[in-house]
Amino acid sequence: DLSPTRGLGAFGEGHVRHVAVDPSALGQGVGRALMEEVFLSAQSFGITSLRCNSTLTAEPFYAALGFERLHEIDVTFAPDVHFPAVEMRKILN
């Protein structure tokens, strides 16, 4: 029930984290197939929207799956280590 930022999550909202495929499988639809299963599973548990903190390079992947860009963020890994990212959201049908 916690968001990736450690705050309380909104009712019906899920969070996608750490999606990756083997580099040799890039561009072959493996990531899309995996995410389609995530969408179906989330919906079966009453999740109506998904959020993710996307890397800048993964933003086109999530956009192709129907995620919308909300705003740029910095993900903090340590007190002085920040990583530029994009918060995105997808409304599930």
C-alpha positions in Angstrom: 0.0 0.0 0.0 3.0 2.3 -0.3 4.1 4.2 -3.4 7.7 4.0 -4.5 8.2 7.4 -2.8 7.2 5.8 0.5 3.9 7.7 0.7 0.5 6.1 0.9 -0.7 4.9 -2.4 -4.1 6.0 -3.8 -6.9 3.4 -3.7 -6.9 1.4 -6.9 -3.5 2.6 -8.0 -0.6 0.2 -8.7 3.1 0.9 -9.3 5.3 -0.6 -12.0 8.9 -1.0 -10.9 12.1 -2.4 -12.5 10.9 -3.8 -15.8 13.7 -5.2 -17.9 14.3 -7.9 -20.5 17.6 -9.5 -21.6 19.4 -7.2 -24.0 19.3 -10.0 -26.7 15.5 -9.9 -26.5 15.1 -6.1 -27.0 12.7 -5.1 -29.8 11.1 -8.6 -30.0 7.9 -7.8 -28.0 8.9 -9.6 -24.8 8.6 -6.4 -22.7 5.2 -5.6 -24.3 4.0 -9.2 -23.6 5.2 -9.0 -20.0 3.4 -5.6 -19.5 0.2 -6.9 -21.1 0.2 -9.6 -18.4 0.8 -7.0 -15.7 -2.2 -5.0 -17.0 -4.5 -8.1 -16.8 -3.2 -9.1 -13.4 -3.6 -5.6 -12.0 -7.2 -5.3 -13.3 -8.1 -8.7 -11.8 -7.1 -7.2 -8.4 -9.2 -4.0 -8.9 -6.3 -1.8 -9.9 -7.6 1.0 -12.2 -4.4 2.9 -12.9 -0.7 2.3 -12.9 2.2 4.7 -12.2 5.8 4.3 -13.0 9.0 6.2 -12.5 10.6 5.7 -15.9 14.1 6.3 -16.9 14.4 8.9 -19.7 15.5 6.1 -22.2 12.5 3.9 -21.3 9.9 6.7 -21.7 9.1 5.8 -25.3 8.5 2.1 -24.3 6.0 3.1 -21.6 4.4 5.7 -23.9 3.8 3.1 -26.6 2.0 1.0 -23.9 -0.4 3.9 -23.2 1.4 5.6 -20.3 1.2 9.4 -20.2 4.0 11.6 -19.0 3.1 13.5 -15.9 6.3 15.3 -15.1 10.1 15.0 -14.7 11.4 13.9 -11.3 14.7 13.1 -9.7 15.0 9.6 -8.1 17.3 9.8 -5.1 19.5 6.7 -4.5 21.7 8.3 -1.8 21.9 11.8 -0.2 23.9 13.2 -3.1 23.0 10.7 -5.8 20.0 11.7 -8.0 18.8 10.1 -11.2 16.6 12.0 -13.7 13.4 10.2 -14.4 9.8 10.8 -15.6 6.7 10.0 -13.6 4.1 8.3 -15.9 0.5 7.0 -15.5 -1.7 4.6 -17.4 -5.4 4.4 -16.9 -6.5 0.7 -17.3 -9.7 -0.1 -19.3 
